Amino acid sequence: MVAEGKTILALSGGVGGAKLALGLADVLPAEGLAVMVNTGDDFTHLGLHISPDIDTLLYTLAGLNNQTLGWGLAGESWQAMDALESLGGETWFRLGDRDLATHLWRTQALASGSGLSQVTADLATRLGVTSTVYPMSEDSVRTVVHSSEGDLPFQHYFVRRQCEPAVEGFKFEGIEKARPNPAIQALLASDRLAAVIICPSNPFVSVDPILQIPGMVDALLEAAVPVVAVSPIVAGMAIKGPAAKMMAELSMPVTAQAVAEHYAHNYPGLLDHFVIDQSDVKLATDIGRTGVKVAVTSTIMQSREDKQTLAQFTLQLVES
Amino acid sequence: MVAEGKTILALSGGVGGAKLALGLADVLPAEGLAVMVNTGDDFTHLGLHISPDIDTLLYTLAGLNNQTLGWGLAGESWQAMDALESLGGETWFRLGDRDLATHLWRTQALASGSGLSQVTADLATRLGVTSTVYPMSEDSVRTVVHSSEGDLPFQHYFVRRQCEPAVEGFKFEGIEKARPNPAIQALLASDRLAAVIICPSNPFVSVDPILQIPGMVDALLEAAVPVVAVSPIVAGMAIKGPAAKMMAELSMPVTAQAVAEHYAHNYPGLLDHFVIDQSDVKLATDIGRTGVKVAVTSTIMQSREDKQTLAQFTLQLVES
């Protein structure tokens, strides 16, 4: 389906993106998938460098993710958080005992001078992940949410305040000085690249931080490969996370069409295909006016097979 | 026994010192005991600020210490270390899941700008410790062991290499710029101070770092209160830790007398009383020649009552 030696580049945030990435990993050879992951959610907490989206990708691709919670590791225990709570410490960001090991390992590796890409590659190897997982940049980019309660660092908005404050906009601190991950730049400039798939992640806080790194969209356009985006909005709802709530607060219609328009407006000419759920088939014509080919299928990924089927569907678009 | 409103200052390292400190805490009113704790063993590990001796004191005084292991918390679990081991991370310094909370809490508090004294006081309160526990200094002092394998940071010698390398000497990095804890300086200069008790801690790596902070011995001498030291060497053996092995490697006799001579030589006139175990009674006369009054009792602290009895004994010396 994808020629031998060719690589698919997936752009992803956390949970929603990881589902499609897992489907892609299942149907592609190991060397056929590279995932470029948002690090705008990264933060330092309790002295530890935490990369939530990277960890979600790694845990999901390693089959270690906690499907009940939707985040963290399966079979997790919470002794450290319990003890921290009894100390009156900050426990709003729930760090499981086994998950803590990941953060301790990463923090030490970064402190010893390794870059986030190397650290992520090492972690992937140690967790048994065979696909390549890249942080979007070696540089620090930190998402700040302009909200009804003032500027909030992303995890404070997302986890601590449970997305309750109304969103007024976003800022990606440090992005003007950031560069796309050099390995991604090399992939984009090579003939190994077969296509780019923008996973059904939050457009504002997962995909935008990736695409707004200076030089990223130009490199994608110059790569001249098909770019496929999958809508994270289905029937007016976000499958996971605050995307729908954010759109309403930003006075956007909560539709797959508005997502397509967001991408078309901010990144003209970037998307070739836009995949919507069959429940949104009535929007296909209007979405097509943004300049993309609209593809309709079932985009809800509950089972492992659902993920593989959607992955196959996106890859077939690339071939078409 | 100790007049109301008066305070005993105990100088302590980890386990051995904590035993006597617990005995003192049991027989003194809460405000009657201040413990000045060695921080030369502190280190940064996996991104966390770890203060092993302070934690041993706090856990012991709070009744939370793991008596089986001799370190750490009772009822501990090891999920984070197991996960870190499966990542191939550094697990030679065993951090229990609940113990990790202490390090996370401290690391965050220090990062937010609090000094180690404030952080220690807060931790003590949160753990339910009523005695006052002071780090020896607000400044960083780091013990380095000159060994047959070269210079080793203390925890690398002590835990990672299990005290196997032969000791050739010690260096306390940063000590020349360190100052004694200001609260201790105030106590030493006040009329609240009743006596100083040097716990049966390792003379070289627990007590020496405290006493060699510039100004510390002068302040102790000026305080003009009784100073009592308890020998950590009993019948040619250390009750706990590498003191005996170190003495042999440093070509010292492994005796309580050699400990007394070490203190007399390095800190002339500091000790008033030197407490030895009854099994060393034959050394009393020779130890007396170092200029101290020698007191003989049972110094082995197994039961809680043993600790209280030895504490009472040292306090009676102070009164005499």
Interface residues (C-beta under 8 A of the other chain):
Chain A: H45 L46 G47 L48 H49 L73 E76 S77 Q79 A80 M81 D82 A83 L84 S86 L87 G88 G89 E90 G96 D97 R98 D99 L100 A101 T102 L104 W105 T107 Q108 A111 L123 R126 L127
Chain B: H45 L46 G47 L48 H49 L73 E76 S77 Q79 A80 M81 D82 A83 L84 S86 L87 G88 G89 E90 G96 D97 R98 D99 L100 A101 T102 L104 W105 T107 Q108 A111 L123 R126 L127
